[in-house]
Amino acid sequence: MGIIQDSLDKAAEHTVTRPAPRSGPAQMRFLVKTEKGSTRAVAELLGVSQRTVERYVKAQLKRPRPELAARMEREVRRRWQPRVRERARKRAATTGGIVIETRARFGFTAAPGSTDDGRIRLITQALPPRYAARLFDAERAGATEQEIYFKDRGRRADGLQVEFTDIEYVELDY
């Protein structure tokens, strides 16, 4: 996953209304429930045997090893309260918008030392709902995180190349 996708996932986690299951057996039962009762599908998802999944469901095993615990937690977080998350996304895409905070190298290709030369900047920007909708649509379409140029929809600055590189972090909130 890329840094933008991770930020979208983290922002979605802040929209949930109840805490996700925390114990190993509770997380495993939740995953089995989301996979329509298929312990085999959960076993393939987590990279363990079907019998191991069954033991967690019956609470015969309670404390997963660290790497399994991390995989279980990640999968539970991805699947927890999908309708609540979707409502929050819809609200951001129609009325609320999205706030992006990032620290990255941002600037134009220019002579070294000029004010337009790319440098590390902290940018916090509240974007209107239409941009949130475009971001969510791109995510659903499987868009990759490639470099993008800002040219006012092709109406100006034909040779202008704005660079957004060396991203230290991106935080999203909606």
N, C-alpha and C positions, 0 to 999 in steps of 0.2 A: 504494500500500500504506500501511497505517496503522502506527503505532508499535508496536502489539502484534504485528501480523503480522511486522514486521521483527525484533522481539525473538525470536519463535518461530523464524524462519528462522535467526537467528544462533545460537540455542541448539542447533538441529539440526545446524548446521555443526560444533559442538564435539564431536559424537558420532561423526564419521567416523574410520575407522581408518587410512586411507591418504591422502596428499596428492592433490589433484585435479590434472589436467594443467595445466601452466603456459604452455607455448609456444602460439602461435597455431595452427600446424598440428595439434598434439596436441589442443587444445581443439576445433577444428573436426571432427577425426576422431571424437572422442567424441560430439559433438552429432549427427553424421550417424549414428553407430551407435545412439544412443538414439532416433532418428527412423526406425529400421529401414531405413537406407541411403538415405533420401530427401534428396538435396541440395536439392530444391525446397522441402521443408518447412522445412529449416534456413534457407534463404535468406529465406523469408517470416517466420520467427521473428525473424531478426536484421535484416531490412530491407535486405538486399543482394541482388545478382543471384546467380542459380544458378551462373554461371560463376565468380564470386568465391569461392563456397564450394568449388567444384571445384579452384580454384587453391590454396587453403589446404590442402585434403586431400592434394594432390600435392606440397605444400611448395614450390610455385613462388612463393607469397607467404608471408612469415614474420612480419612485424611489422604488425599491424593498427593503423589510426589510433586515437587514444585513445577516441573514442566507441564504435567497434566493439569494441575490446578490452574496454571496460567491459560492454557488452551480452553479449559472449561469456563473460566471467568470471561474470557474474550467472547466466546460463542454465546454465553448467556446474555452479556451486555448487548451484543448485536441483535438479539431476538427479543429483548425485554420490552414490553408495552409498545408494540408496533403501531397501534392505532393512535396512541397519545403522541408518538413521534410524528406520525403523518399529519395529525391535526396541527402540530406546531410548525411543520414545514409549510403546510397550506396557508397558515396564518402569516408566516414570514413572506411567502410568495404573493400574497394578495393585499395585506394591509400593513404588516409590521416592518418588513425589510430585514436587513441583516447588518450586523456590525462586524467589521474585520479589523483586527489589530495585527500588525506584522512588523518584524524587524528584519530588513533585508537590504541588499545593495540595489539601489534604484536610481536611475538617471539615464541621460541621453548619451549617445556616443558623441564625445566632444574632445576637444584638446585637453590634455592633462592639466589640471589646476584650474580649469574654468568652473563656474558654478553649476554647469550642467553635467560635469563629469560624474559618473556613477559613484555613489558613496553609500555607506550604511546609514539607513534612515529608519526612524520609528514612525510608522504610519498607522493612524487610527481613523477609520472612515465608516460612517453610517451610509449604507447603500439602500436605495429605494427598493420596494418590493419587486419591481421588474427584473432587477439584477439578481435577486435571490432566486426568482423563478428560473432565470437562465442558468444559474449555477446548479440548481437541483435537476433541471432538465439534462444538463451536460453530464451530471453524475449518473443519472438513470441510463443515459445513452452509452455510458462506458467511456467517456472522454478521458484522454490521458492528460497528464500534467506537463504540457509542453510550454515553451516560451511563447508569450503572446505579445503582439505589438499594438500600441495604442495609436490609432490613426483616425479617430472620429468616424468610424464606419466607412473608411475609404474615401472620405470627402476632402481630406487635406493631408498635408505632411507625408507626401508619397515616399520620400527617402528617409523619413524619421524612424529611428529605431530606439524605442524606450526599452531598457533592459531591467528586468526584475530577476535578480540572481542572488546567489549566496544567502538563501533564506535561512535565518536563524530559528524563527518560529512564526506560526500563523495561528491566531486564535479567532474563532468565529462564535457569534452569539446571535440567537434569534428567538 
